[in-house]
């Protein structure tokens, strides 16, 4: 019996039991989730704000769990043209290391972004697009094991530059193989193309376009509206929470900082101490929500590079701790994902949903023992 079929038998059981029920290789099963380490108060000098020039978007009334036809179920925002919601989400793999790949192009226009460890202590993005177009997007890089889960959660097309033999084998055997678009599977120009830059290695020069990806999906007959349920939004934050204006996520090679701007009601992003900009929009990356997802990180036997680094399986099934940052406050709870097709769901200690603020969200995937710093 597969891991997702087995999990359905445990829906009524407490979340830890659901996590333990997944079939995993010997020695790779996640430890019992516990509350994450306490926040470390950090009295660093505040970083200057680079203001956004984004045009305000009309927001839907909240709280929202069932979405009208003109509300994006990934952001809780009304869209000026509801027809954009008739297409299938795109999950595009985007590089975040080495520093020469920054500023990336088009990340600012994604509805959702997952940042995760790749290997060697560096991070990579999977950006989810539905309501906005971006061209070019990139630089596009190779997939990782977490990209076996994200397309299932969002019923998305996965666009990436390639993968190690072990990861590609799992994608070939996945339930979304017909939605995997990559040069490894014969998808090249004009859907993917290179933009050479002096001093930049060729592997960092591949780009794509949301328009071209959706056109290819339409040609294949897979670009249809999906039933995207699971995210919950509310204009009003839940009661309680801890005031936080600055958050530091200590990824090993390049720490990430978020700082709350009360005037815009948004969190602004820094990487390695510098404002993280977008080359396409010229804006500093920002988010309505920053969600820190604690999950077991299991090193596998899949070799990723010549340096001897192995793939990391980020086990986002079952349950685990979560910290949600919105409106200048932090809310603690649990994430849940019982079935393969489920999105991550966030609940408080009473099992009630923790709503996100309408707008875009950054998911920061971190190991169970990572200590955040905030003030």
C-alpha positions in Angstrom: 0.0 0.0 0.0 1.5 3.4 -1.0 2.2 6.1 1.5 -0.8 8.3 0.4 -3.3 5.3 0.5 -2.0 4.3 3.9 -2.4 7.8 5.2 -6.0 8.0 4.3 -6.7 5.3 6.9 -5.3 7.5 9.6 -7.2 10.7 8.9 -9.0 10.5 12.3 -5.7 9.9 14.1 -3.6 12.6 15.7 -1.2 14.3 13.2 1.9 12.6 14.5 0.5 9.2 13.8 -0.3 10.3 10.3 3.3 11.3 9.8 4.6 8.0 11.2 2.4 6.0 8.9 4.3 7.0 5.8 6.4 4.3 4.2 10.0 5.5 4.1 13.3 3.8 3.7 14.8 2.3 6.9 16.4 5.0 9.0 14.8 7.9 7.0 11.5 8.3 9.0 11.0 11.7 10.4 11.4 12.2 14.2 8.3 13.0 16.2 7.5 16.7 15.5 8.0 19.0 18.5 7.6 22.7 18.9 10.5 24.5 17.2 13.3 26.2 19.2 12.2 29.5 20.8 12.8 32.7 19.0 16.2 34.3 19.8 15.8 38.0 20.4 18.1 39.8 18.0 18.9 43.5 18.6 20.5 44.0 15.2 20.5 47.5 13.6 17.4 47.8 11.5 18.0 47.6 7.8 16.8 50.5 5.6 13.6 49.9 3.7 13.5 49.9 -0.1 9.9 51.0 -0.9 7.6 49.0 -3.3 6.0 50.8 -6.2 3.4 48.0 -6.6 -0.1 49.0 -7.6 -2.6 48.2 -4.9 -4.9 45.3 -5.7 -8.6 45.2 -4.9 -8.9 42.6 -2.1 -11.7 40.2 -1.5 -13.7 40.2 1.8 -12.5 37.8 4.4 -12.3 35.2 5.9 -12.2 33.2 2.7 -12.2 29.4 2.3 -14.7 29.1 -0.6 -13.6 31.4 -3.4 -15.8 33.3 -5.9 -14.9 32.9 -9.5 -12.9 36.2 -9.6 -10.8 35.5 -6.5 -7.4 33.8 -6.8 -7.4 30.8 -4.4 -3.7 31.1 -3.9 -3.8 34.7 -2.7 -7.3 35.5 -1.6 -7.3 38.6 -3.9 -9.8 39.6 -6.6 -8.3 39.7 -10.1 -9.2 42.3 -12.7 -9.5 39.6 -15.4 -11.1 36.4 -13.9 -10.1 34.4 -17.1 -6.5 34.2 -15.8 -7.8 31.8 -13.2 -8.9 29.3 -15.9 -5.3 28.2 -16.4 -3.3 25.6 -14.5 -0.7 26.9 -12.0 3.0 26.9 -13.0 5.7 25.8 -10.6 9.0 27.2 -11.9 12.4 26.3 -10.4 14.6 29.3 -9.9 18.2 29.6 -8.8 19.3 31.5 -5.7 23.0 30.8 -5.6 25.7 31.8 -6.3 25.1 35.6 -5.7 25.7 36.2 -9.4 22.2 34.9 -10.2 20.7 37.8 -8.3 18.6 39.8 -9.0 16.5 37.1 -10.4 13.8 37.9 -12.9 10.0 37.6 -12.3 10.1 36.2 -8.7 8.3 39.4 -7.6 5.2 38.4 -9.7 4.8 34.9 -8.3 1.7 34.2 -6.1 3.7 31.9 -3.8 7.4 31.1 -3.4 8.9 28.1 -1.6 12.5 28.6 -0.5 14.3 25.4 0.6 17.7 23.9 1.1 19.1 22.4 -2.0 22.4 20.9 -0.9 25.7 22.3 0.5 23.8 24.8 2.7 22.5 26.9 -0.2 18.8 27.5 -1.0 16.7 27.4 -4.2 13.2 28.6 -5.1 10.1 27.0 -6.5 7.8 29.9 -7.5 4.1 29.3 -8.2 2.4 31.5 -10.8 -1.4 31.8 -11.6 -2.7 35.3 -11.6 0.2 37.2 -13.1 2.5 36.8 -16.2 6.2 37.3 -16.1 8.8 37.3 -18.9 11.6 36.4 -18.6 11.5 34.2 -15.5 14.8 32.8 -14.1 17.4 31.9 -14.1 15.8 28.4 -14.3 17.7 25.6 -12.5 17.3 22.0 -11.7 14.6 20.3 -9.7 14.9 18.8 -6.2 13.0 16.1 -4.3 10.6 18.8 -2.8 9.4 19.3 -6.4 7.8 15.8 -6.2 5.4 17.3 -3.7 4.7 20.9 -4.8 3.1 20.0 -8.2 0.8 17.6 -6.4 -0.3 20.2 -3.9 -1.1 22.8 -6.5 -2.0 20.5 -9.5 0.8 22.5 -11.2 3.0 22.3 -14.3 6.6 21.8 -13.2 9.1 23.8 -15.3 12.8 23.2 -14.6 16.1 22.9 -16.3 16.9 19.3 -15.5 17.7 17.2 -12.4 20.1 14.6 -11.2 19.5 11.1 -12.5 17.9 10.0 -9.3 15.5 12.9 -9.1 14.6 12.7 -12.8 13.8 9.0 -12.4 11.3 9.9 -9.6 9.7 12.6 -11.7 9.4 10.1 -14.6 7.6 7.7 -12.2 5.4 10.5 -10.7 1.7 11.1 -11.2 2.4 14.5 -12.9 5.0 13.4 -15.5 2.7 14.7 -18.3 3.0 18.1 -16.6 6.8 18.1 -16.3 8.4 20.6 -18.8 12.2 20.5 -19.0 15.0 20.3 -21.5 15.7 16.9 -20.0 12.3 15.8 -21.5 12.9 17.4 -24.9 11.3 20.9 -24.2 13.7 23.5 -25.5 13.5 26.8 -27.4 11.4 29.0 -27.6 10.0 27.8 -24.2 13.4 27.9 -22.6 16.2 30.1 -23.9 19.5 31.4 -22.8 20.4 35.0 -22.0 24.2 35.0 -21.8 26.0 37.5 -19.5 29.7 38.2 -19.2 31.2 36.4 -16.2 28.2 34.2 -15.6 28.5 30.5 -16.1 26.2 29.0 -18.7 24.2 27.0 -16.2 22.9 30.3 -14.8 21.7 31.7 -18.1 18.5 29.7 -18.8 15.2 31.5 -18.7 11.5 30.9 -19.5 8.2 32.7 -19.7 4.9 32.1 -18.1 3.1 33.0 -21.3 5.2 30.4 -23.3 4.7 27.7 -20.7 1.0 28.2 -20.6 0.9 28.2 -24.5 2.7 24.8 -24.4 0.4 23.5 -21.8 -2.6 24.5 -23.9 -1.1 22.8 -26.9 -0.8 19.6 -24.8 -4.4 19.9 -23.5 -3.4 20.3 -19.8 -3.9 24.0 -19.3 -7.3 23.9 -17.5 -8.7 25.5 -14.4 -8.0 23.4 -11.3 -10.0 23.0 -8.1 -7.5 24.7 -5.8 -8.8 24.4 -2.2 -6.9 24.5 1.0 -5.7 28.0 1.6 -7.6 30.2 4.1 -7.4 34.1 4.1 -8.7 36.9 6.2 -8.1 40.6 6.1 -8.2 40.7 9.9 -5.4 38.8 11.7 -6.3 36.2 14.2 -6.3 37.3 17.9 -3.1 37.1 19.8 0.2 36.6 18.3 3.6 38.1 19.2 4.7 41.5 17.8 7.7 41.0 15.5 9.2 43.5 13.1 12.4 41.8 12.0 13.0 38.1 11.3 16.3 36.4 10.5 16.3 32.9 9.0 19.9 31.6 9.4 20.3 29.5 6.3 23.8 28.1 6.4 25.5 29.9 3.5 23.3 33.0 3.1 20.9 34.1 5.9 17.6 35.6 4.9 16.1 38.6 6.6 12.5 39.9 6.5 11.5 43.3 7.9 7.9 44.5 8.4 6.8 47.8 7.0 3.7 49.0 8.8 2.9 51.7 6.1 2.4 49.1 3.4 1.6 46.1 5.7 4.2 44.0 3.9 7.4 42.1 4.8 10.5 43.1 2.8 13.3 40.7 2.0 17.1 40.8 2.3 19.6 38.1 1.4 23.1 38.1 2.8 22.4 41.5 4.3 21.4 43.2 1.0 17.9 44.2 -0.3 16.8 41.4 -2.5 15.6 43.0 -5.7 13.8 41.7 -8.8 15.4 42.4 -12.2 12.1 42.4 -14.1 10.0 44.8 -11.9 12.8 46.7 -10.2 11.2 46.2 -6.8 12.5 44.8 -3.6 10.9 41.3 -3.0 8.1 41.5 -0.4 5.3 39.4 0.9 2.0 39.7 2.7 2.8 36.6 4.6 6.1 34.8 5.6 5.4 31.2 6.7 8.2 29.3 8.3 7.5 25.6 7.8 9.5 23.2 10.1 10.0 19.8 8.5 12.3 16.8 8.8 15.2 17.1 6.3 16.5 13.6 5.3 19.7 13.2 3.4 19.2 10.5 0.7 21.5 8.4 -1.4 20.9 10.5 -4.6 24.1 12.1 -5.6 23.6 15.7 -6.7 27.0 17.1 -7.7 30.7 16.4 -8.1 31.4 17.7 -4.7 29.7 14.7 -3.1 26.5 16.5 -2.0 23.4 14.3 -1.7 19.8 15.2 -2.2 17.7 16.3 0.8 14.2 15.0 1.1 12.1 17.6 2.9 9.3 15.6 4.4 6.2 17.8 4.1 3.6 15.2 4.8 1.9 14.5 8.1 2.3 17.5 10.4 4.9 19.7 12.0 5.4 23.1 13.6 4.7 26.4 11.8 5.2 30.1 12.4 3.2 32.5 10.4 4.3 36.2 10.1 1.6 38.7 9.0 0.6 42.2 9.9 3.8 42.6 12.1 2.9 39.7 14.3 3.9 36.0 14.6 1.4 33.2 15.1 2.4 29.7 16.1 0.7 26.5 15.2 0.9 23.3 13.2 1.0 22.6 9.5 -1.0 19.6 8.2 -0.9 17.6 5.0 -2.6 14.2 5.2 -3.0 13.4 1.5 -0.7 13.8 -1.4 -3.1 16.3 -3.2 -3.5 18.4 -0.1 -2.0 21.9 0.3 -0.3 22.8 3.5 -3.0 23.7 6.0 -2.2 25.7 9.2 -4.1 25.3 12.5 -3.8 26.7 16.0 -3.7 24.7 19.3 -7.5 24.2 19.1 -7.3 22.9 15.5 -8.8 26.0 14.0 -7.4 27.4 10.8 -4.9 30.2 11.0 -5.8 32.5 8.1 -3.2 34.2 5.9 -3.4 37.8 4.9 -4.8 38.2 1.3 -1.7 38.6 -0.9 1.4 36.7 -1.9 3.2 34.3 0.5 6.7 33.1 0.9 7.2 29.6 2.5 10.5 29.3 4.2 11.2 25.6 4.6 13.6 24.9 7.5 14.8 21.9 9.5 13.1 21.1 12.8 16.0 22.4 14.9 16.6 25.7 13.1 16.6 28.7 15.5 15.0 31.9 14.1 16.1 35.3 15.3 13.4 38.0 15.6 12.7 41.3 17.4 
